[in-house]
C-alpha cells in the first residue's frame, strides 16, 4: 500500500485568513457527528448503491482529508491514527495512492463505527493542537483548512442523501427523523415569468470569501434576453407529465435519456411508489403521500430536460441562472431550517424569484466545463474538481440538505445526467 506523500500540498488564490476559522471548523465537525446520532452502527455501515457511501465512510473520509492534507504535513509530532486508513478512506486522489473500490465501501465492516468515532476524536485533537500552536492561521494552512471545512459540508449533505437512499431500499421504510410528516394541503400558485435583459454579464466568483477553483476565474458571457419561472416545478405538475404519457413519449427525450429510462424501467421520480392507488414518496421521515405543491425532487437531468420539452420550455443555462440569482438573497429552505424536505413556494406579491436557494438543486442545460483561464491547483488538492470536467451537467442553487453557509450564487454542483439520488429538481426557462 502506498503511503501518503510527505510533500506539502500547494494552493493558489490565498486570501486573508478568516478570524473565526477555528470556531467554524469546530461547529462543522460537531454537526457531522450530530447528523449520525439518529443512526445505529448497522445503519452507518451499509452502502445503498455505488453512487452512495456508508455514513461511517463519510465520517472517516472527512477526517482522513484533514489528517492527510493538513496534520501530517504541518503539525509537528502528529501521529497517524492508522496507516491502513489511507487505503480505506481515500476517495479519488490518485496522488495519495491505491484505494478501496468505491462500489465496495459497504463491505468495510472494519474499522467499526466505534473505531471511526475514535479516529475522528484523534483528528479533532490534532486540529486543536494546530490552532493552539498558531500555525493554523498561516495562509497556506488556513487555505487548506477552509477547503477541508467546505469539503466536510459537502459530505454532510451526502450523508443525508445516502441515508435516504439506504432507507428507501429497506422494506421497513424506516425514518431518519421520527416526527410525523403530513401533506401541507397547499396549492401551488401558477408560475410567473420573470424577464431578464440580454447583454454581457460577468460570471464567476470575484467577492471576498471562500469559493472552489471551478467557480473561477471571473469572465464575461453574452446572454440573449430570457425569462425564468418564479418557482420550481412541483410534484403536481410532474404528475400531469406522467399522466400525459411523459415517460412513454419518445419525442420529449434525448436519445441517451430514452435509452436510460428503458434500461432502468423508470416511470416516476426516484423514491415514488404507489400504495392503494395513490403516489407516495420515501423521505427522511419515512414513506409519505406526495405533497403536490412541493418541488419535485430526485429526478435526473434526462427527466428534467424531457419535462421542459413536454412543457414547451427549456432548462436555463448555468449563466442565466447566475444572472437571475444576482439580486436574490442567499437564503432559503436549507439544512439549518430543519425541514429536511423540499417545501412549497411561498406566494409572492411581486415579480420576484423564489426557491433559488434551498429545496432542490436545479439542473441546468450547461455541461460541466472549465471557465476560460481555469487552472487547477498543483498536487493532490488539484484533483478536487478539474478532473471531473467531462460528461457531467451543472446544477445551481442548493437543497434542503445543504448547509446554509455552503451556498452561494457562483456555486457549481455537478452530476452525471443519469444520477438522481440527490435532491435534484428543475426550474423552467424560456426566451424573453
C-alpha angles and dihedrals in degrees: 000000000000115000122228115274116259091210113111110243115243124226134193134210094038112189139186110302113251110240093219095052093116095052093043091051093048092048092049094049091049092049092055091054092046091053088061095050096091090055130088119229087252090055089052095055104052126089117212099199140340091272092055130063132209117264089239090057092052090051091050098040094054088052091046088055093059093040093050103040102029116018101040096048099037115022111083113226095012112154118210110240094223124347091212091065092076088071095042100046107029105112110194107327105131090186089064094058135238121355142188112274112265096228089055100052089109089064091066096102085156131086089050124228088255090053090051091052089053089049091054091050090051092051092045089054089052092050090050090052090049090057093045089053091054092234093112090075095056104114098241094047093042090053091054091047090053091051089049092049092051090043089056091050089056089054092050088064092043091050091058097043091046091052089050088052090050096046090045090064094047114099090217089061092218122200124234088202118036098206108115113253118214132176113264091221090221122146118226116239116239109270116263119213117232114202126217127191125240127244143091117326132183110237129190140045115313103143129096114273138060124316134161119253091249089067091062156127104030111239140167126259132182119232128187116224109286142166134219132205110253092231142027125272110269136224089248092056090047090054089055089054091051094045089051090057095260093157091046101048112088094195091075096054138083110234094250090047093050089051092047097051091050095046091049097033095234115180100154141011118295114280093023116127136161123243121178090347095306129105118246131180131213110238137169084269092056128256113341139163111272116261104232093205096048121094115270110249141184095044124138127235088256091057094043091051092047092050091051091052091047089052091050091246136091142228116268122248115248088248093054088050092052092047090051093046093054093091097039123096114243095245138103145107099337134139096292091059088068094220094116090194137072112270132206117267117262115245107257122209094207139039098278133133118252133191092026089136121036136008097070139357109253121233115226129194090240122112115229103255137146120273117243108283095017115157122178120226119262122260130015094327087063088068091066098093116345101072092058094060095114134085095356132112128229122242123193137202121027139272139239087266097050116107106246095234090053095066126091138152096256097047113129115201117183139194138164111270094249096052118104110153090104125079092270125158140143149250120207124239134190142174114279 
